Amino acid sequence: MKQEQAEVIALQAITFIGSDERALHGLLAQSGAGVDDLKEQISDPAFLAGILDFLLSDEGALLAFCDQADLQPELVIKARRALPGGEQLWDG
């Protein structure tokens, strides 16, 4: 998967997280970021990688996102691999 495709999936994930109050609070708590921080960093590939890391750490949110976006969870893993640090973190 190309990085640009992975970024699109991560942007879809941000939209999903923003629409799910539980997921949004979880992301903000885990990252220590505020909503303004999310808006400022939305074009940073490393930030987008972190969004996918968060989603992949919560199976319920991952499956809900995949259902909404009509994606297989494996595609989210491939997207994470295509973003900074993914080749080391998602080696399996």
Order of alpha helices (4+ residues) and beta strands (2+ residues): alpha-alpha-alpha-alpha-alpha-alpha-alpha
